Amino acid sequence: MAKKLLIPYQVFTQWATFLWLALPTKLRPTLLELLMGNVLSGSGHITDAILATRARKSWTTYFKALQSNGFSWLSLCRRWLELVLCYFPRPTLTLVIDDVLTPRTSKKAPAVAVYHDHARRANRPPFILGQLRVALALVLTYGGRTAAFPWLWRLIRARGNRSKLQAAQVLMTLARQWVPECLGIRLLLDAWYMKKTLVLRLIQQAVTVIGQVRRDSVLYLLPDQPPAPRRGAPRNYGEKLTFAKLSALLPLQSAPIKAYGKTRLFEFYTAQAKVRFLKGHIARVVWCRFQKERGTWTQWALLLATDPTLTAENVIKLYSRRWWVEPMFNEIKHSFGLSNVWQQSRQTLARWTTLISLSYSLPRLLALWLDDKKGAQLFPIPWRRQRAVTAGWIVKAVQQYFRLVNIRACWDRKHQKFGLPKGELAAFSTKAA
C-alpha cells in the first residue's frame, strides 16, 4: 500500500523540481515554501502561506524573494508549458482566452478601477471596483476527462487605452513564440473576443480560431463560378446567408455529442461561408442548439471556425471545451485564494499570481494524470467514491502528507531537486501505510 501511494508523491516532486529549475538558485527553497504554503493554506495570503509551512526564515526573506528582479514569472510559465507537453504530448494545443474580475475594496491596489460585472449577481451592483485580468488557459483532455489550467495572466491597466483585445494579442504573441512550430494551436473564444483586430491576426499566424459570434453577423455563400469566362472582376461573395435561408437550403441534422460535461442531443445547420467582418475569409459556420434535461431546447447559437475543413460535430465538441475555464476561475478564486491576492506593485502581483496558479495547476494536473481509482486511493473519501477526483481532493492528500514537513529542508541544494529527507520520508511512509 505504501509503495502505491509513493508513486503520485514522486510524480508531484518531479514536476515541482522540473519547474523550479527555471528559477534563480538562491530563491528556489524560499519560493518552494511559498508554493507549498499556498497549497496547504489555500487562502491566497502570503502570511498564511508562510505560517502553513512552519517557515524557518524571517518575513524579509520571503518579501525580497517576491520583490527580486531576478525572479522571472514568464520563465516559470514557459517551463510550465514544457512540463505539460512532456507528460501530455499532443499534435494540437487547445487554448482559451477569457477574462475574470476580482472585487477590491481599496483604491490603492494595482490597476484597480470600476468595471461592469457580467455575472449579474442579485446581491451585487452592476458596476464594481476591482481588478480585471485576461487569462490564457490550457485545456487538456486525458483519459476521457477534460480540465483547464491557467497559463498566462495579463492585468488590465486602470489608465490608458489598453483593452482586453490588446491584452489577448500580447498573450497570443507569447504563446506563438513558446509553442514549438511542429504543434498546431487551436484557440477558443467567446463572442466578445471574436473581433476582426484579433481574429485576422491569428489567422495570419496559422492559429485555428473557434468561437461564438453574433447571430446577426454578415455571412455570404461562396460565389458561383460562371460556366464561361466573362468580362469584369469575378464576384467575391455569393448570396447573403441568413438563418432562414440556411434552414431552407440545408437539411436539419441532429447528433448526440459529448459537450458541457455530458452527452447531449444537438440540432444544427452547417455550411462553408465567407465572413464579412473577417474580410471574406472562408470559414465553417454552424447554427446549433441542444436539448436541455427538461426536454426544452436552447436558443440557436452561431459558431464559427476559421478552418473550413472541420466538421460541424467537431466544431461543437471543441467549442464546448471553453466551458471548462469557468469552474477553473471559480476554484482558483475561492479555493486557492486568487480573490485575496494583494500586492503593492504589478510585478510582485504577477509573480505571486503565478505561484497561486501553480498551486492550483499542479494538484489539478496530478488529478488528471491519475484516474479516479488511483486518485481516490491517495486520499480516500467514503462518501465520494463515485465522484471524479478533483484538484481539491488532491490538495487534501498533499495537506495530509506535507502539513508537518519542513518544506525548506525538502529542497536538496546539492542535487537541486525536491524530495523528502530520510527522516521525513520514513514518517511519510508511515502515514501512507
C-alpha atoms as one frame of an Amber mdcrd trajectory, in Angstrom:
protein
   0.000   0.000   0.000   2.811   2.403   0.862   4.644   1.852  -2.437   1.475
   2.502  -4.444   0.906   5.786  -2.623   4.505   6.888  -3.093   4.137   6.908
  -6.880   1.902  10.039  -7.052   4.133  11.729  -4.462   7.202  11.094  -6.608
   5.466  12.477  -9.688   4.436  15.599  -7.777   8.001  16.241  -6.587   9.426
  15.569 -10.050   7.083  18.116 -11.571   7.980  20.716  -8.940  11.704  20.050
  -9.491  11.323  20.457 -13.246   9.557  23.797 -12.811  11.885  25.155 -10.163
  14.978  24.751 -12.346  13.765  27.832 -14.220  14.228  29.976 -11.080  17.394
  31.502  -9.596  19.301  29.014  -7.449  19.203  31.091  -4.264  15.459  31.687
  -4.435  14.376  28.097  -5.091  13.879  26.890  -1.482  12.153  30.129  -0.453
   9.754  30.142  -3.391   9.104  26.438  -2.862   7.958  27.262   0.666   5.575
  29.891  -0.702   4.190  27.490  -3.308   3.593  24.646  -0.877   2.351  27.099
   1.736  -0.433  28.262  -0.548  -1.273  24.641  -1.411  -1.597  23.918   2.306
  -3.472  27.090   3.253  -5.377  27.957   0.068  -6.121  31.469   1.316  -4.026
  33.464  -1.143  -2.351  35.483   1.622   1.441  35.309   1.828   1.289  35.376
   5.622  -0.903  32.266   5.710   1.427  30.529   3.235   4.421  31.235   5.479
   2.631  30.040   8.624   1.375  26.867   6.933   4.914  25.690   6.177   6.359
  26.477   9.620   8.837  28.821   7.962  12.390  28.953   9.286  13.233  32.361
   7.807  12.065  35.872   8.613   9.365  37.743   6.731  12.001  39.851   4.941
  13.371  36.769   3.179  10.037  35.993   1.531   9.328  39.645   0.790  12.650
  40.073  -1.010  12.156  36.799  -2.907   8.959  38.139  -4.489  10.369  41.635
  -4.963  13.602  40.357  -6.530  14.159  41.352 -10.142  15.886  38.024 -10.779
  12.601  36.127 -10.411  11.065  35.941 -13.891   7.487  34.709 -13.706   7.446
  34.411 -17.507  10.268  31.851 -17.355   8.203  29.852 -14.891   5.183  29.996
 -17.230   7.287  28.832 -20.158   8.632  25.971 -18.056   5.038  25.010 -17.223
   4.263  24.654 -20.929   7.290  22.378 -21.382   6.095  20.234 -18.481   2.613
  19.851 -19.963   3.934  18.953 -23.409   6.369  16.454 -21.891   3.771  14.489
 -19.912   0.758  15.134 -22.164   2.060  15.143 -25.769  -0.444  16.095 -28.425
  -0.347  17.349 -32.041  -2.582  20.373 -31.371  -2.638  22.621 -28.319  -6.051
  23.900 -27.220  -6.056  27.369 -25.658  -8.827  29.555 -24.248  -8.836  33.305
 -23.682 -11.269  34.772 -21.173 -11.315  37.477 -18.515 -12.027  37.382 -14.804
 -12.892  40.201 -12.413 -11.806  40.150  -8.758 -13.572  42.704  -6.498 -11.493
  45.087  -4.387 -12.423  47.493  -1.611  -9.300  49.670  -1.718  -8.321  52.079
  -4.472  -4.626  51.556  -3.650  -4.489  48.138  -5.298  -2.571  47.988  -8.602
  -4.682  48.586 -11.720  -7.919  48.844  -9.745 -10.853  50.515 -11.496 -14.629
  50.375 -11.831 -15.751  47.601 -14.201 -19.054  46.173 -15.323 -19.780  42.849
 -13.637 -21.217  40.480 -16.245 -22.101  37.882 -13.595 -25.280  39.836 -12.738
 -25.485  38.558  -9.172 -28.551  39.575  -7.209 -26.589  40.865  -4.215 -24.032
  42.874  -6.223 -24.329  46.139  -8.191 -23.751  46.066 -11.968 -20.534  48.120
 -11.640 -17.947  47.209  -9.016 -14.417  48.221  -8.016 -11.940  45.501  -8.890
  -9.005  44.195 -10.887  -9.600  42.832 -14.371  -7.363  40.079 -15.723  -7.257
  38.447 -19.127  -6.263  34.803 -18.811  -4.786  32.413 -21.348  -5.637  28.877
 -20.246  -4.639  25.417 -21.436  -7.376  22.837 -21.946  -6.230  19.209 -21.719
  -8.184  16.033 -22.396  -6.671  12.856 -20.978  -8.249   9.519 -20.189 -11.712
  10.746 -21.138 -11.505  13.712 -18.739 -11.084  17.398 -19.548  -9.624  20.175
 -17.411  -8.470  23.781 -17.861  -5.252  25.187 -16.402  -4.291  28.878 -16.037
  -1.137  29.589 -18.013  -0.642  33.336 -18.529  -2.314  36.338 -16.909  -2.496
  39.942 -18.091  -3.647  42.601 -15.625  -5.547  45.389 -17.395  -4.216  48.831
 -16.521  -6.662  51.234 -14.959  -5.403  54.161 -17.040  -4.679  54.408 -20.733
  -6.257  52.940 -23.835  -5.203  49.335 -23.271  -8.088  46.993 -23.896  -8.807
  43.320 -23.351  -8.278  42.686 -27.063  -4.771  44.121 -26.903  -4.057  42.015
 -23.824  -5.248  38.938 -25.700  -2.907  39.801 -28.573   0.044  40.078 -26.184
  -0.752  36.693 -24.618  -1.083  35.004 -28.007   2.205  36.539 -29.161   3.968
  34.890 -26.236   2.166  31.619 -26.883   3.124  31.652 -30.550   6.780  32.215
 -29.616   6.884  29.465 -26.992   4.847  26.716 -28.645   7.003  24.534 -30.943
   6.381  25.077 -34.637   5.501  21.413 -35.119   2.410  21.868 -32.907  -0.811
  23.413 -34.082  -2.701  25.930 -31.950  -6.472  25.923 -31.534  -7.931  28.953
 -29.760 -11.447  29.026 -28.279 -13.109  32.419 -27.803 -16.457  33.703 -26.645
 -18.498  36.257 -28.584 -16.815  39.298 -27.008 -13.331  38.362 -28.273 -14.458
  37.391 -31.788 -13.363  40.705 -33.263 -11.606  41.464 -36.536  -8.493  43.002
 -34.972  -7.743  39.840 -33.025  -9.010  37.025 -35.258  -7.427  38.251 -38.501
  -4.015  38.461 -36.879  -4.405  34.943 -35.524  -5.369  33.639 -38.956  -2.146
  35.105 -40.341  -0.247  33.242 -37.600  -1.849  29.919 -38.661  -3.942  29.687
 -35.475  -7.310  27.967 -35.775  -9.957  30.078 -34.038 -13.294  28.631 -32.923
 -15.797  30.912 -31.264 -19.341  32.091 -30.963 -20.337  35.183 -32.935 -23.352
  37.434 -33.056 -26.382  35.898 -34.706 -26.702  38.933 -36.975 -23.144  38.547
 -38.322 -23.000  39.101 -42.079 -22.253  35.840 -43.914 -22.201  35.059 -47.610
 -22.319  31.855 -49.578 -19.394  31.024 -51.825 -19.790  32.757 -55.212 -20.956
  30.664 -58.164 -18.364  30.144 -60.848 -19.654  31.141 -64.319 -19.599  28.353
 -66.959 -17.612  30.517 -69.357 -15.185  33.397 -68.821 -16.801  36.826 -68.866
 -15.721  40.415 -68.654 -15.195  42.149 -65.372 -13.832  41.166 -61.998 -15.056
  37.885 -60.518 -17.570  38.033 -57.692 -16.130  37.947 -54.211 -19.341  36.982
 -52.445 -22.347  34.850 -53.179 -25.830  35.306 -51.811 -26.235  36.661 -48.305
 -26.621  33.819 -45.843 -29.197  34.107 -43.098 -30.647  31.560 -40.725 -33.930
  31.445 -42.657 -32.132  30.835 -45.961 -29.793  28.283 -44.402 -32.689  26.321
 -42.884 -34.458  26.337 -46.268 -31.440  25.220 -48.313 -29.898  22.627 -45.994
 -31.414  19.740 -44.046 -31.603  19.843 -40.259 -29.029  17.478 -38.756 -29.008
  16.005 -35.264 -26.423  14.018 -33.340 -25.591  13.121 -29.726 -22.385  14.970
 -28.827 -20.456  14.895 -25.568 -20.327  18.549 -24.574 -20.516  20.607 -21.390
 -19.836  17.626 -19.156 -22.312  15.102 -20.592 -23.722  13.682 -23.812 -26.401
  15.982 -25.234 -28.630  15.896 -28.294 -27.714  18.689 -30.725 -29.544  20.007
 -33.760 -27.554  22.040 -36.259 -27.234  23.508 -39.738 -23.767  23.884 -41.223
 -22.140  25.327 -44.323 -18.958  26.927 -45.612 -19.366  30.672 -45.885 -17.429
  33.868 -46.324 -17.412  36.065 -43.224 -17.734  39.770 -43.853 -16.021  41.028
 -40.681 -13.054  38.742 -41.495 -12.684  40.340 -44.946 -14.188  37.403 -46.805
 -12.261  34.608 -45.081 -13.858  31.217 -45.783 -14.964  29.588 -42.538 -17.167
  26.809 -41.238 -20.359  28.217 -39.736 -22.645  26.143 -37.527 -26.069  27.124
 -36.260 -26.759  24.818 -33.327 -28.855  24.234 -30.237 -29.096  21.393 -27.724
 -31.852  19.777 -25.720 -31.988  20.518 -22.009 -32.673  17.932 -19.326 -36.282
  19.171 -19.075 -36.831  18.425 -22.750 -36.834  22.040 -23.949 -34.312  23.440
 -26.411 -31.843  26.270 -26.003 -31.756  29.248 -28.313 -29.923  28.934 -31.614
 -26.247  29.910 -31.402 -23.903  30.721 -34.271 -20.455  29.120 -34.058 -17.607
  29.944 -36.411 -14.371  28.062 -37.125 -11.658  29.631 -39.258 -10.710  26.165
 -40.523 -13.439  25.282 -43.068 -12.367  21.621 -43.195 -13.683  20.947 -39.678
 -16.995  19.139 -39.413 -19.937  20.587 -37.511 -19.691  17.892 -34.828 -16.024
  18.742 -34.217 -16.757  22.461 -34.039 -19.461  21.928 -31.409 -17.370  19.473
 -29.423 -14.247  21.637 -29.475 -16.044  24.855 -28.605 -17.728  23.202 -25.621
 -14.276  22.814 -24.047 -14.213  26.568 -23.495 -16.759  25.998 -20.723 -14.068
  24.382 -18.525 -12.456  27.745 -17.785 -15.499  28.749 -15.729 -15.011  26.110
 -12.980 -11.275  26.847 -13.194 -11.898  30.524 -12.391 -14.268  29.592  -9.575
 -11.815  27.183  -7.947  -8.727  29.339  -8.254 -10.555  32.405  -6.906 -12.332
  30.850  -3.942 -10.382  27.670  -3.115  -6.826  28.791  -3.907  -7.007  32.442
  -2.918  -6.852  34.477  -6.134  -9.673  36.694  -4.837  -7.497  37.600  -1.809
  -4.261  38.319  -3.676  -2.852  41.670  -2.629   0.459  43.285  -3.566   1.526
  46.893  -3.986   3.231  46.614  -7.398   2.236  44.992 -10.688   5.381  42.856
 -10.989   5.141  41.469  -7.470   1.451  40.824  -8.011   2.238  38.970 -11.254
   4.839  36.784  -9.504   2.534  35.873  -6.634  -0.360  35.239  -9.039   1.865
  32.819 -10.983   2.696  30.897  -7.799  -1.007  30.705  -6.926  -1.754  29.419
 -10.421   0.856  26.692  -9.990  -0.531  25.793  -6.558  -3.818  25.086  -8.357
  -2.384  23.595 -11.557  -0.036  21.005 -10.032  -2.740  19.185  -7.991  -5.196
  19.560 -10.873  -2.702  18.102 -13.316  -1.996  15.233 -10.931  -5.741  14.585
 -10.652  -5.936  14.446 -14.449  -2.857  12.233 -14.750  -4.266   9.779 -12.189
  -7.525   8.065 -12.942 -10.351   8.259 -10.428  -9.440   4.932  -8.836  -5.770
   5.779  -8.167  -6.634   9.302  -7.111  -9.172   8.073  -4.580  -6.561   5.751
  -3.061  -4.297   8.739  -2.434  -6.848  10.257  -0.036  -9.983   8.107   0.368
 -13.280   9.908   0.985 -16.001   7.271   1.561 -18.983   9.441   0.602 -17.352
  10.467  -2.707 -16.491   7.067  -4.138 -18.391   7.565  -7.382 -17.236  11.137
  -7.927 -14.395  12.352 -10.149 -11.160  13.211  -8.361 -10.743  16.991  -8.378
  -7.886  19.372  -7.630  -9.294  19.990  -4.151  -9.292  16.245  -3.494  -5.592
  16.010  -4.389  -4.875  19.093  -2.264  -6.360  17.283   0.745  -3.927  14.434
   0.115  -0.991  16.855  -0.174  -2.059  18.581   3.039  -2.221  15.234   4.818
   1.382  14.341   3.937   3.124  17.736   3.905   1.472  19.767   6.667   4.081
  18.998   9.345   7.042  18.656   6.957   9.914  21.144   6.841   9.488  22.276
   3.223  12.781  24.171   3.084  14.643  21.007   4.071  12.922  19.143   1.243
  14.896  21.086  -1.347  18.213  19.323  -1.909  20.668  22.157  -2.570  23.408
  19.793  -3.735  21.381  17.964  -6.369  18.872  20.814  -6.901  15.736  18.719
  -6.593  12.627  18.473  -4.450  12.329  15.411  -2.246  11.711  14.384   1.331
  14.747  13.885   3.605  15.336  10.415   5.036  13.682  11.179   8.348  10.669
  12.828   6.738  10.472  10.042   4.145  10.178   7.443   6.909   7.384   9.436
   8.527   5.681   9.839   5.170   5.849   6.078   4.556   4.267   5.513   7.972
   1.406   7.876   7.074   0.898   6.184   3.699   0.818   2.753   5.253
